[in-house]
Amino acid sequence: MSVLEWHAGLDVGVGFMDDDHAVAAGQINALAEAALPQRLDLLRHFIDHCREHFAREEAMMAKTGFFALGCHQGEHERVLAELASVLTKLEAGNPQDSYFTKALPEWLMVHRNTMDAVTAQFAMQAGYQAA
């Protein structure tokens, strides 16, 4: 069951962000299909991916002087805390099906369409070049 259909039309124009979003969408699809205990390992990998992606985004925002760095960073922190809570529930045996089939894919799309789209546009206008 694919809960996200990712395609190039969803790219925001910053290479690492686009690559990371495509990976995240694939991971979310796998999480939506998986059952316990496989879902536990998949979620741990997804959390690691998110931490790495968020760190790259935050470094880019700092480098370009992004005006809403604190707000965007706060959203990253909120999502990591939410994912940690979901992991705890999974470890207790609650499969969290609706989180993976509805809430998480919806969050990725809203985040991409709002915060990430603005961040990428700002970075490109500021002359950001991936190192």
Phi and psi in radians as a Rosetta constraint file:
Dihedral C 1 N 2 CA 2 C 2 CIRCULARHARMONIC -1.653 0.35
Dihedral N 2 CA 2 C 2 N 3 CIRCULARHARMONIC 2.079 0.35
Dihedral C 2 N 3 CA 3 C 3 CIRCULARHARMONIC -1.682 0.35
Dihedral N 3 CA 3 C 3 N 4 CIRCULARHARMONIC -0.228 0.35
Dihedral C 3 N 4 CA 4 C 4 CIRCULARHARMONIC -2.339 0.35
Dihedral N 4 CA 4 C 4 N 5 CIRCULARHARMONIC 2.272 0.35
Dihedral C 4 N 5 CA 5 C 5 CIRCULARHARMONIC -1.885 0.35
Dihedral N 5 CA 5 C 5 N 6 CIRCULARHARMONIC 1.667 0.35
Dihedral C 5 N 6 CA 6 C 6 CIRCULARHARMONIC -1.506 0.35
Dihedral N 6 CA 6 C 6 N 7 CIRCULARHARMONIC 2.485 0.35
Dihedral C 6 N 7 CA 7 C 7 CIRCULARHARMONIC -2.674 0.35
Dihedral N 7 CA 7 C 7 N 8 CIRCULARHARMONIC 2.927 0.35
Dihedral C 7 N 8 CA 8 C 8 CIRCULARHARMONIC -1.046 0.35
Dihedral N 8 CA 8 C 8 N 9 CIRCULARHARMONIC -0.428 0.35
Dihedral C 8 N 9 CA 9 C 9 CIRCULARHARMONIC -1.136 0.35
Dihedral N 9 CA 9 C 9 N 10 CIRCULARHARMONIC -0.245 0.35
Dihedral C 9 N 10 CA 10 C 10 CIRCULARHARMONIC -1.634 0.35
Dihedral N 10 CA 10 C 10 N 11 CIRCULARHARMONIC -0.026 0.35
Dihedral C 10 N 11 CA 11 C 11 CIRCULARHARMONIC -1.088 0.35
Dihedral N 11 CA 11 C 11 N 12 CIRCULARHARMONIC 2.526 0.35
Dihedral C 11 N 12 CA 12 C 12 CIRCULARHARMONIC -1.740 0.35
Dihedral N 12 CA 12 C 12 N 13 CIRCULARHARMONIC -0.116 0.35
Dihedral C 12 N 13 CA 13 C 13 CIRCULARHARMONIC 1.751 0.35
Dihedral N 13 CA 13 C 13 N 14 CIRCULARHARMONIC -0.055 0.35
Dihedral C 13 N 14 CA 14 C 14 CIRCULARHARMONIC -1.927 0.35
Dihedral N 14 CA 14 C 14 N 15 CIRCULARHARMONIC 2.049 0.35
Dihedral C 14 N 15 CA 15 C 15 CIRCULARHARMONIC -0.850 0.35
Dihedral N 15 CA 15 C 15 N 16 CIRCULARHARMONIC -0.924 0.35
Dihedral C 15 N 16 CA 16 C 16 CIRCULARHARMONIC -1.146 0.35
Dihedral N 16 CA 16 C 16 N 17 CIRCULARHARMONIC -0.616 0.35
Dihedral C 16 N 17 CA 17 C 17 CIRCULARHARMONIC -1.134 0.35
Dihedral N 17 CA 17 C 17 N 18 CIRCULARHARMONIC -0.796 0.35
Dihedral C 17 N 18 CA 18 C 18 CIRCULARHARMONIC -1.095 0.35
Dihedral N 18 CA 18 C 18 N 19 CIRCULARHARMONIC -0.763 0.35
Dihedral C 18 N 19 CA 19 C 19 CIRCULARHARMONIC -1.101 0.35
Dihedral N 19 CA 19 C 19 N 20 CIRCULARHARMONIC -0.794 0.35
Dihedral C 19 N 20 CA 20 C 20 CIRCULARHARMONIC -1.137 0.35
Dihedral N 20 CA 20 C 20 N 21 CIRCULARHARMONIC -0.665 0.35
Dihedral C 20 N 21 CA 21 C 21 CIRCULARHARMONIC -1.129 0.35
Dihedral N 21 CA 21 C 21 N 22 CIRCULARHARMONIC -0.700 0.35
Dihedral C 21 N 22 CA 22 C 22 CIRCULARHARMONIC -1.111 0.35
Dihedral N 22 CA 22 C 22 N 23 CIRCULARHARMONIC -0.725 0.35
Dihedral C 22 N 23 CA 23 C 23 CIRCULARHARMONIC -1.107 0.35
Dihedral N 23 CA 23 C 23 N 24 CIRCULARHARMONIC -0.798 0.35
Dihedral C 23 N 24 CA 24 C 24 CIRCULARHARMONIC -1.043 0.35
Dihedral N 24 CA 24 C 24 N 25 CIRCULARHARMONIC -0.735 0.35
Dihedral C 24 N 25 CA 25 C 25 CIRCULARHARMONIC -1.073 0.35
Dihedral N 25 CA 25 C 25 N 26 CIRCULARHARMONIC -0.740 0.35
Dihedral C 25 N 26 CA 26 C 26 CIRCULARHARMONIC -1.094 0.35
Dihedral N 26 CA 26 C 26 N 27 CIRCULARHARMONIC -0.702 0.35
Dihedral C 26 N 27 CA 27 C 27 CIRCULARHARMONIC -1.159 0.35
Dihedral N 27 CA 27 C 27 N 28 CIRCULARHARMONIC -0.702 0.35
Dihedral C 27 N 28 CA 28 C 28 CIRCULARHARMONIC -1.121 0.35
Dihedral N 28 CA 28 C 28 N 29 CIRCULARHARMONIC -0.725 0.35
Dihedral C 28 N 29 CA 29 C 29 CIRCULARHARMONIC -1.044 0.35
Dihedral N 29 CA 29 C 29 N 30 CIRCULARHARMONIC -0.747 0.35
Dihedral C 29 N 30 CA 30 C 30 CIRCULARHARMONIC -1.131 0.35
Dihedral N 30 CA 30 C 30 N 31 CIRCULARHARMONIC -0.707 0.35
Dihedral C 30 N 31 CA 31 C 31 CIRCULARHARMONIC -1.096 0.35
Dihedral N 31 CA 31 C 31 N 32 CIRCULARHARMONIC -0.687 0.35
Dihedral C 31 N 32 CA 32 C 32 CIRCULARHARMONIC -1.140 0.35
Dihedral N 32 CA 32 C 32 N 33 CIRCULARHARMONIC -0.562 0.35
Dihedral C 32 N 33 CA 33 C 33 CIRCULARHARMONIC -1.488 0.35
Dihedral N 33 CA 33 C 33 N 34 CIRCULARHARMONIC -0.449 0.35
Dihedral C 33 N 34 CA 34 C 34 CIRCULARHARMONIC -1.356 0.35
Dihedral N 34 CA 34 C 34 N 35 CIRCULARHARMONIC 2.775 0.35
Dihedral C 34 N 35 CA 35 C 35 CIRCULARHARMONIC -2.070 0.35
Dihedral N 35 CA 35 C 35 N 36 CIRCULARHARMONIC 2.899 0.35
Dihedral C 35 N 36 CA 36 C 36 CIRCULARHARMONIC -1.092 0.35
Dihedral N 36 CA 36 C 36 N 37 CIRCULARHARMONIC 2.527 0.35
Dihedral C 36 N 37 CA 37 C 37 CIRCULARHARMONIC -1.567 0.35
Dihedral N 37 CA 37 C 37 N 38 CIRCULARHARMONIC -0.123 0.35
Dihedral C 37 N 38 CA 38 C 38 CIRCULARHARMONIC -1.003 0.35
Dihedral N 38 CA 38 C 38 N 39 CIRCULARHARMONIC -0.633 0.35
Dihedral C 38 N 39 CA 39 C 39 CIRCULARHARMONIC -1.043 0.35
Dihedral N 39 CA 39 C 39 N 40 CIRCULARHARMONIC -0.581 0.35
Dihedral C 39 N 40 CA 40 C 40 CIRCULARHARMONIC -1.043 0.35
Dihedral N 40 CA 40 C 40 N 41 CIRCULARHARMONIC -0.893 0.35
Dihedral C 40 N 41 CA 41 C 41 CIRCULARHARMONIC -1.118 0.35
Dihedral N 41 CA 41 C 41 N 42 CIRCULARHARMONIC -0.729 0.35
Dihedral C 41 N 42 CA 42 C 42 CIRCULARHARMONIC -1.086 0.35
Dihedral N 42 CA 42 C 42 N 43 CIRCULARHARMONIC -0.706 0.35
Dihedral C 42 N 43 CA 43 C 43 CIRCULARHARMONIC -1.175 0.35
Dihedral N 43 CA 43 C 43 N 44 CIRCULARHARMONIC -0.702 0.35
Dihedral C 43 N 44 CA 44 C 44 CIRCULARHARMONIC -1.034 0.35
Dihedral N 44 CA 44 C 44 N 45 CIRCULARHARMONIC -0.736 0.35
Dihedral C 44 N 45 CA 45 C 45 CIRCULARHARMONIC -1.158 0.35
Dihedral N 45 CA 45 C 45 N 46 CIRCULARHARMONIC -0.689 0.35
Dihedral C 45 N 46 CA 46 C 46 CIRCULARHARMONIC -1.112 0.35
Dihedral N 46 CA 46 C 46 N 47 CIRCULARHARMONIC -0.744 0.35
Dihedral C 46 N 47 CA 47 C 47 CIRCULARHARMONIC -1.065 0.35
Dihedral N 47 CA 47 C 47 N 48 CIRCULARHARMONIC -0.767 0.35
Dihedral C 47 N 48 CA 48 C 48 CIRCULARHARMONIC -1.044 0.35
Dihedral N 48 CA 48 C 48 N 49 CIRCULARHARMONIC -0.768 0.35
Dihedral C 48 N 49 CA 49 C 49 CIRCULARHARMONIC -1.053 0.35
Dihedral N 49 CA 49 C 49 N 50 CIRCULARHARMONIC -0.776 0.35
Dihedral C 49 N 50 CA 50 C 50 CIRCULARHARMONIC -1.092 0.35
Dihedral N 50 CA 50 C 50 N 51 CIRCULARHARMONIC -0.779 0.35
Dihedral C 50 N 51 CA 51 C 51 CIRCULARHARMONIC -1.008 0.35
Dihedral N 51 CA 51 C 51 N 52 CIRCULARHARMONIC -0.797 0.35
Dihedral C 51 N 52 CA 52 C 52 CIRCULARHARMONIC -1.155 0.35
Dihedral N 52 CA 52 C 52 N 53 CIRCULARHARMONIC -0.770 0.35
Dihedral C 52 N 53 CA 53 C 53 CIRCULARHARMONIC -1.112 0.35
Dihedral N 53 CA 53 C 53 N 54 CIRCULARHARMONIC -0.812 0.35
Dihedral C 53 N 54 CA 54 C 54 CIRCULARHARMONIC -1.078 0.35
Dihedral N 54 CA 54 C 54 N 55 CIRCULARHARMONIC -0.689 0.35
Dihedral C 54 N 55 CA 55 C 55 CIRCULARHARMONIC -1.099 0.35
Dihedral N 55 CA 55 C 55 N 56 CIRCULARHARMONIC -0.725 0.35
Dihedral C 55 N 56 CA 56 C 56 CIRCULARHARMONIC -1.124 0.35
Dihedral N 56 CA 56 C 56 N 57 CIRCULARHARMONIC -0.767 0.35
Dihedral C 56 N 57 CA 57 C 57 CIRCULARHARMONIC -1.087 0.35
Dihedral N 57 CA 57 C 57 N 58 CIRCULARHARMONIC -0.790 0.35
Dihedral C 57 N 58 CA 58 C 58 CIRCULARHARMONIC -1.146 0.35
Dihedral N 58 CA 58 C 58 N 59 CIRCULARHARMONIC -0.627 0.35
Dihedral C 58 N 59 CA 59 C 59 CIRCULARHARMONIC -1.128 0.35
Dihedral N 59 CA 59 C 59 N 60 CIRCULARHARMONIC -0.723 0.35
Dihedral C 59 N 60 CA 60 C 60 CIRCULARHARMONIC -1.120 0.35
Dihedral N 60 CA 60 C 60 N 61 CIRCULARHARMONIC -0.747 0.35
Dihedral C 60 N 61 CA 61 C 61 CIRCULARHARMONIC -1.092 0.35
Dihedral N 61 CA 61 C 61 N 62 CIRCULARHARMONIC -0.724 0.35
Dihedral C 61 N 62 CA 62 C 62 CIRCULARHARMONIC -1.141 0.35
Dihedral N 62 CA 62 C 62 N 63 CIRCULARHARMONIC -0.738 0.35
Dihedral C 62 N 63 CA 63 C 63 CIRCULARHARMONIC -1.114 0.35
Dihedral N 63 CA 63 C 63 N 64 CIRCULARHARMONIC -0.606 0.35
Dihedral C 63 N 64 CA 64 C 64 CIRCULARHARMONIC -1.667 0.35
Dihedral N 64 CA 64 C 64 N 65 CIRCULARHARMONIC -0.027 0.35
Dihedral C 64 N 65 CA 65 C 65 CIRCULARHARMONIC 1.203 0.35
Dihedral N 65 CA 65 C 65 N 66 CIRCULARHARMONIC 0.656 0.35
Dihedral C 65 N 66 CA 66 C 66 CIRCULARHARMONIC -1.015 0.35
Dihedral N 66 CA 66 C 66 N 67 CIRCULARHARMONIC 2.244 0.35
Dihedral C 66 N 67 CA 67 C 67 CIRCULARHARMONIC -1.141 0.35
Dihedral N 67 CA 67 C 67 N 68 CIRCULARHARMONIC -0.423 0.35
Dihedral C 67 N 68 CA 68 C 68 CIRCULARHARMONIC -2.011 0.35
Dihedral N 68 CA 68 C 68 N 69 CIRCULARHARMONIC 0.556 0.35
Dihedral C 68 N 69 CA 69 C 69 CIRCULARHARMONIC -0.957 0.35
Dihedral N 69 CA 69 C 69 N 70 CIRCULARHARMONIC -0.850 0.35
Dihedral C 69 N 70 CA 70 C 70 CIRCULARHARMONIC -1.048 0.35
Dihedral N 70 CA 70 C 70 N 71 CIRCULARHARMONIC -0.736 0.35
Dihedral C 70 N 71 CA 71 C 71 CIRCULARHARMONIC -1.130 0.35
Dihedral N 71 CA 71 C 71 N 72 CIRCULARHARMONIC -0.824 0.35
Dihedral C 71 N 72 CA 72 C 72 CIRCULARHARMONIC -1.160 0.35
Dihedral N 72 CA 72 C 72 N 73 CIRCULARHARMONIC -0.752 0.35
Dihedral C 72 N 73 CA 73 C 73 CIRCULARHARMONIC -1.093 0.35
Dihedral N 73 CA 73 C 73 N 74 CIRCULARHARMONIC -0.685 0.35
Dihedral C 73 N 74 CA 74 C 74 CIRCULARHARMONIC -1.059 0.35
Dihedral N 74 CA 74 C 74 N 75 CIRCULARHARMONIC -0.670 0.35
Dihedral C 74 N 75 CA 75 C 75 CIRCULARHARMONIC -1.148 0.35
Dihedral N 75 CA 75 C 75 N 76 CIRCULARHARMONIC -0.700 0.35
Dihedral C 75 N 76 CA 76 C 76 CIRCULARHARMONIC -1.042 0.35
Dihedral N 76 CA 76 C 76 N 77 CIRCULARHARMONIC -0.791 0.35
Dihedral C 76 N 77 CA 77 C 77 CIRCULARHARMONIC -1.105 0.35
Dihedral N 77 CA 77 C 77 N 78 CIRCULARHARMONIC -0.696 0.35
Dihedral C 77 N 78 CA 78 C 78 CIRCULARHARMONIC -1.088 0.35
Dihedral N 78 CA 78 C 78 N 79 CIRCULARHARMONIC -0.779 0.35
Dihedral C 78 N 79 CA 79 C 79 CIRCULARHARMONIC -1.178 0.35
Dihedral N 79 CA 79 C 79 N 80 CIRCULARHARMONIC -0.705 0.35
Dihedral C 79 N 80 CA 80 C 80 CIRCULARHARMONIC -1.088 0.35
Dihedral N 80 CA 80 C 80 N 81 CIRCULARHARMONIC -0.679 0.35
Dihedral C 80 N 81 CA 81 C 81 CIRCULARHARMONIC -1.148 0.35
Dihedral N 81 CA 81 C 81 N 82 CIRCULARHARMONIC -0.714 0.35
Dihedral C 81 N 82 CA 82 C 82 CIRCULARHARMONIC -1.094 0.35
Dihedral N 82 CA 82 C 82 N 83 CIRCULARHARMONIC -0.769 0.35
Dihedral C 82 N 83 CA 83 C 83 CIRCULARHARMONIC -1.097 0.35
Dihedral N 83 CA 83 C 83 N 84 CIRCULARHARMONIC -0.660 0.35
Dihedral C 83 N 84 CA 84 C 84 CIRCULARHARMONIC -1.111 0.35
Dihedral N 84 CA 84 C 84 N 85 CIRCULARHARMONIC -0.693 0.35
Dihedral C 84 N 85 CA 85 C 85 CIRCULARHARMONIC -1.138 0.35
Dihedral N 85 CA 85 C 85 N 86 CIRCULARHARMONIC -0.734 0.35
Dihedral C 85 N 86 CA 86 C 86 CIRCULARHARMONIC -1.125 0.35
Dihedral N 86 CA 86 C 86 N 87 CIRCULARHARMONIC -0.695 0.35
Dihedral C 86 N 87 CA 87 C 87 CIRCULARHARMONIC -1.060 0.35
Dihedral N 87 CA 87 C 87 N 88 CIRCULARHARMONIC -0.743 0.35
Dihedral C 87 N 88 CA 88 C 88 CIRCULARHARMONIC -1.047 0.35
Dihedral N 88 CA 88 C 88 N 89 CIRCULARHARMONIC -0.730 0.35
Dihedral C 88 N 89 CA 89 C 89 CIRCULARHARMONIC -1.156 0.35
Dihedral N 89 CA 89 C 89 N 90 CIRCULARHARMONIC -0.681 0.35
Dihedral C 89 N 90 CA 90 C 90 CIRCULARHARMONIC -1.095 0.35
Dihedral N 90 CA 90 C 90 N 91 CIRCULARHARMONIC -0.768 0.35
Dihedral C 90 N 91 CA 91 C 91 CIRCULARHARMONIC -1.079 0.35
Dihedral N 91 CA 91 C 91 N 92 CIRCULARHARMONIC -0.473 0.35
Dihedral C 91 N 92 CA 92 C 92 CIRCULARHARMONIC -1.476 0.35
Dihedral N 92 CA 92 C 92 N 93 CIRCULARHARMONIC -0.014 0.35
Dihedral C 92 N 93 CA 93 C 93 CIRCULARHARMONIC 1.741 0.35
Dihedral N 93 CA 93 C 93 N 94 CIRCULARHARMONIC 0.015 0.35
Dihedral C 93 N 94 CA 94 C 94 CIRCULARHARMONIC -1.535 0.35
Dihedral N 94 CA 94 C 94 N 95 CIRCULARHARMONIC 2.022 0.35
Dihedral C 94 N 95 CA 95 C 95 CIRCULARHARMONIC -1.221 0.35
Dihedral N 95 CA 95 C 95 N 96 CIRCULARHARMONIC -0.305 0.35
Dihedral C 95 N 96 CA 96 C 96 CIRCULARHARMONIC 1.004 0.35
Dihedral N 96 CA 96 C 96 N 97 CIRCULARHARMONIC 0.656 0.35
Dihedral C 96 N 97 CA 97 C 97 CIRCULARHARMONIC -0.924 0.35
Dihedral N 97 CA 97 C 97 N 98 CIRCULARHARMONIC -0.863 0.35
Dihedral C 97 N 98 CA 98 C 98 CIRCULARHARMONIC -1.171 0.35
Dihedral N 98 CA 98 C 98 N 99 CIRCULARHARMONIC -0.470 0.35
Dihedral C 98 N 99 CA 99 C 99 CIRCULARHARMONIC -1.087 0.35
Dihedral N 99 CA 99 C 99 N 100 CIRCULARHARMONIC -0.769 0.35
Dihedral C 99 N 100 CA 100 C 100 CIRCULARHARMONIC -1.432 0.35
Dihedral N 100 CA 100 C 100 N 101 CIRCULARHARMONIC -0.444 0.35
Dihedral C 100 N 101 CA 101 C 101 CIRCULARHARMONIC -1.622 0.35
Dihedral N 101 CA 101 C 101 N 102 CIRCULARHARMONIC -0.349 0.35
Dihedral C 101 N 102 CA 102 C 102 CIRCULARHARMONIC -2.249 0.35
Dihedral N 102 CA 102 C 102 N 103 CIRCULARHARMONIC -1.082 0.35
Dihedral C 102 N 103 CA 103 C 103 CIRCULARHARMONIC -1.122 0.35
Dihedral N 103 CA 103 C 103 N 104 CIRCULARHARMONIC -0.846 0.35
Dihedral C 103 N 104 CA 104 C 104 CIRCULARHARMONIC -1.176 0.35
Dihedral N 104 CA 104 C 104 N 105 CIRCULARHARMONIC -0.802 0.35
Dihedral C 104 N 105 CA 105 C 105 CIRCULARHARMONIC -1.094 0.35
Dihedral N 105 CA 105 C 105 N 106 CIRCULARHARMONIC -0.660 0.35
Dihedral C 105 N 106 CA 106 C 106 CIRCULARHARMONIC -1.125 0.35
Dihedral N 106 CA 106 C 106 N 107 CIRCULARHARMONIC -0.711 0.35
Dihedral C 106 N 107 CA 107 C 107 CIRCULARHARMONIC -1.056 0.35
Dihedral N 107 CA 107 C 107 N 108 CIRCULARHARMONIC -0.821 0.35
Dihedral C 107 N 108 CA 108 C 108 CIRCULARHARMONIC -1.015 0.35
Dihedral N 108 CA 108 C 108 N 109 CIRCULARHARMONIC -0.768 0.35
Dihedral C 108 N 109 CA 109 C 109 CIRCULARHARMONIC -1.162 0.35
Dihedral N 109 CA 109 C 109 N 110 CIRCULARHARMONIC -0.758 0.35
Dihedral C 109 N 110 CA 110 C 110 CIRCULARHARMONIC -1.129 0.35
Dihedral N 110 CA 110 C 110 N 111 CIRCULARHARMONIC -0.765 0.35
Dihedral C 110 N 111 CA 111 C 111 CIRCULARHARMONIC -1.102 0.35
Dihedral N 111 CA 111 C 111 N 112 CIRCULARHARMONIC -0.742 0.35
Dihedral C 111 N 112 CA 112 C 112 CIRCULARHARMONIC -1.106 0.35
Dihedral N 112 CA 112 C 112 N 113 CIRCULARHARMONIC -0.757 0.35
Dihedral C 112 N 113 CA 113 C 113 CIRCULARHARMONIC -1.309 0.35
Dihedral N 113 CA 113 C 113 N 114 CIRCULARHARMONIC -0.318 0.35
Dihedral C 113 N 114 CA 114 C 114 CIRCULARHARMONIC -1.993 0.35
Dihedral N 114 CA 114 C 114 N 115 CIRCULARHARMONIC -1.503 0.35
Dihedral C 114 N 115 CA 115 C 115 CIRCULARHARMONIC -1.029 0.35
Dihedral N 115 CA 115 C 115 N 116 CIRCULARHARMONIC -0.810 0.35
Dihedral C 115 N 116 CA 116 C 116 CIRCULARHARMONIC -1.243 0.35
Dihedral N 116 CA 116 C 116 N 117 CIRCULARHARMONIC -0.644 0.35
Dihedral C 116 N 117 CA 117 C 117 CIRCULARHARMONIC -1.093 0.35
Dihedral N 117 CA 117 C 117 N 118 CIRCULARHARMONIC -0.785 0.35
Dihedral C 117 N 118 CA 118 C 118 CIRCULARHARMONIC -1.163 0.35
Dihedral N 118 CA 118 C 118 N 119 CIRCULARHARMONIC -0.745 0.35
Dihedral C 118 N 119 CA 119 C 119 CIRCULARHARMONIC -1.055 0.35
Dihedral N 119 CA 119 C 119 N 120 CIRCULARHARMONIC -0.818 0.35
Dihedral C 119 N 120 CA 120 C 120 CIRCULARHARMONIC -1.122 0.35
Dihedral N 120 CA 120 C 120 N 121 CIRCULARHARMONIC -0.766 0.35
Dihedral C 120 N 121 CA 121 C 121 CIRCULARHARMONIC -1.061 0.35
Dihedral N 121 CA 121 C 121 N 122 CIRCULARHARMONIC -0.789 0.35
Dihedral C 121 N 122 CA 122 C 122 CIRCULARHARMONIC -1.058 0.35
Dihedral N 122 CA 122 C 122 N 123 CIRCULARHARMONIC -0.825 0.35
Dihedral C 122 N 123 CA 123 C 123 CIRCULARHARMONIC -1.045 0.35
Dihedral N 123 CA 123 C 123 N 124 CIRCULARHARMONIC -0.768 0.35
Dihedral C 123 N 124 CA 124 C 124 CIRCULARHARMONIC -1.147 0.35
Dihedral N 124 CA 124 C 124 N 125 CIRCULARHARMONIC -0.714 0.35
Dihedral C 124 N 125 CA 125 C 125 CIRCULARHARMONIC -1.164 0.35
Dihedral N 125 CA 125 C 125 N 126 CIRCULARHARMONIC -0.475 0.35
Dihedral C 125 N 126 CA 126 C 126 CIRCULARHARMONIC -1.461 0.35
Dihedral N 126 CA 126 C 126 N 127 CIRCULARHARMONIC 0.020 0.35
Dihedral C 126 N 127 CA 127 C 127 CIRCULARHARMONIC 1.465 0.35
Dihedral N 127 CA 127 C 127 N 128 CIRCULARHARMONIC 0.370 0.35
Dihedral C 127 N 128 CA 128 C 128 CIRCULARHARMONIC -1.029 0.35
Dihedral N 128 CA 128 C 128 N 129 CIRCULARHARMONIC 2.299 0.35
Dihedral C 128 N 129 CA 129 C 129 CIRCULARHARMONIC -2.236 0.35
Dihedral N 129 CA 129 C 129 N 130 CIRCULARHARMONIC 2.208 0.35
Dihedral C 129 N 130 CA 130 C 130 CIRCULARHARMONIC -1.076 0.35
Dihedral N 130 CA 130 C 130 N 131 CIRCULARHARMONIC 2.407 0.35
